[in-house]
Amino acid sequence: TELFQDSVRDNLRLAAPDATDAALWDALAAAGLAGPIRALPRGLDTLLGEGGLGLSGGESRRLALARLLLRAAPLWLLDEPTEGLDAATGRDVRTRVADHVGARTLVIATHIRREAEIADHLIIIDGGRILARTERGMPAFAAALATLRPD
């Protein structure tokens, strides 16, 4: 998710243009970002730089998650959502994604084991070719996870 040079409010409203401030705060709370945004002098009106400049990497990922939570999409496609985050922040973001995905289909493109661990199905692709498919509970699942980069 791209974050734009605009306010926190307007970055969130890209997903739900008619969202109330209460809905924005609910999404921020669910993403674990309400406290840090409330602590900013301008709160939702805080201006961000291009790419979320002014937020830490973890806060940028959480803002992207809050935006995702505002949109009633049946499919979430995430590309290495915890890449570059420390282990604790990555674990928190991963847990929040898993807790809020609900009945949606979640597709995560990743090389990182910790991200793939929440999957029900793994498809290993190399050079554009499917090398393996497996499901949670099958012996090959743990073996497939082991091929991915550790934290």
C-alpha positions in Angstrom: 0.0 0.0 0.0 1.4 3.3 -1.0 1.2 6.2 1.5 0.9 9.6 0.0 2.0 13.1 0.9 -1.2 14.1 2.6 -2.8 13.9 6.1 -3.3 10.7 8.0 -7.1 11.2 7.6 -6.8 11.6 3.8 -4.5 8.6 3.5 -7.1 6.5 5.3 -10.0 7.9 3.3 -8.5 6.5 0.1 -10.0 3.2 1.2 -13.3 4.7 2.4 -14.0 8.3 1.2 -17.1 8.6 3.3 -15.6 7.1 6.5 -16.4 9.1 9.7 -13.6 10.1 12.0 -15.0 7.4 14.4 -14.5 4.8 11.8 -11.0 6.0 11.1 -10.1 5.8 14.8 -11.6 2.3 15.0 -9.5 1.2 12.1 -6.4 2.8 13.6 -7.1 1.1 17.0 -7.5 -2.3 15.2 -4.2 -1.7 13.5 -2.5 -0.8 16.8 -1.9 2.8 15.7 -4.5 4.9 17.5 -2.3 5.8 20.4 0.7 7.0 18.4 -1.6 9.1 16.1 -3.5 10.6 19.0 -0.1 11.6 20.5 0.7 13.7 17.4 -0.1 17.4 17.8 -2.5 17.4 14.8 -3.8 13.8 15.2 -5.6 12.8 12.0 -4.7 16.1 10.4 -0.9 15.3 10.7 0.7 15.7 7.3 2.8 12.8 6.1 5.6 13.0 3.6 5.7 10.8 0.5 5.8 7.1 1.4 4.7 7.8 5.0 7.6 10.0 5.8 7.2 11.1 9.4 6.2 7.6 10.5 8.4 4.7 11.5 8.4 1.6 9.3 6.1 -0.2 11.7 3.8 2.8 11.9 3.6 3.0 8.1 2.7 -0.7 7.9 0.0 -0.2 10.6 -1.4 2.8 8.7 -1.6 0.6 5.6 -3.3 -2.1 7.6 -5.8 0.5 9.0 -6.6 1.5 5.4 -7.0 -2.2 4.5 -9.5 -2.6 7.4 -11.6 0.3 6.1 -12.3 -1.4 2.8 -14.8 -4.2 2.5 -12.7 -6.1 0.0 -13.2 -9.9 -0.4 -9.5 -10.4 -1.1 -6.4 -9.1 0.6 -3.2 -9.3 -1.4 -0.1 -8.5 0.7 3.5 -8.4 -0.5 5.9 -9.1 2.4 3.8 -7.1 4.9 6.4 -7.4 7.7 9.6 -7.0 5.6 12.1 -4.7 7.3 10.2 -4.7 10.7 11.8 -6.0 13.9 10.5 -9.3 15.2 8.1 -7.9 17.8 6.5 -5.4 15.4 6.4 -8.0 12.6 4.7 -10.4 14.9 2.1 -7.8 16.0 1.3 -6.8 12.5 1.0 -10.4 11.4 -1.3 -11.2 14.4 -3.5 -8.2 13.6 -3.8 -9.3 9.9 -4.8 -12.8 11.0 -7.2 -11.5 13.6 -9.1 -9.3 11.1 -9.0 -11.2 7.8 -12.3 -12.9 8.7 -13.9 -14.7 5.7 -11.7 -12.8 3.2 -9.2 -14.6 1.1 -5.7 -13.7 2.1 -2.8 -14.0 -0.3 0.7 -13.2 1.0 3.6 -13.1 -1.4 6.7 -13.7 0.7 10.1 -15.2 1.2 9.8 -14.8 5.0 8.9 -17.8 7.1 7.1 -15.8 9.8 4.6 -14.4 7.3 3.9 -17.8 5.7 3.2 -19.4 9.1 -0.3 -17.9 9.2 -1.2 -19.6 5.8 -3.6 -22.5 5.4 -2.1 -23.3 2.0 1.4 -22.8 0.7 2.4 -22.6 -3.0 6.2 -22.5 -3.6 7.0 -20.7 -6.8 10.5 -20.4 -8.4 11.2 -18.8 -11.7 7.5 -18.5 -12.4 6.9 -22.2 -12.0 5.0 -23.9 -9.2 7.4 -26.3 -7.4 5.1 -27.4 -4.6 1.6 -27.0 -3.1 0.7 -28.1 0.4 -1.8 -27.4 3.2 -1.6 -26.9 6.9 -1.6 -30.3 8.7 0.2 -32.1 5.9 3.8 -33.3 6.5 5.0 -31.2 3.5 3.8 -28.0 5.1 6.6 -27.8 7.7 9.1 -28.7 5.0 7.8 -25.9 2.8 8.1 -23.4 5.6 11.6 -24.5 6.3 12.6 -23.5 2.7 11.7 -19.9 3.5 14.0 -17.2 5.0 13.9 -17.1 8.8 13.3 -13.9 10.7 
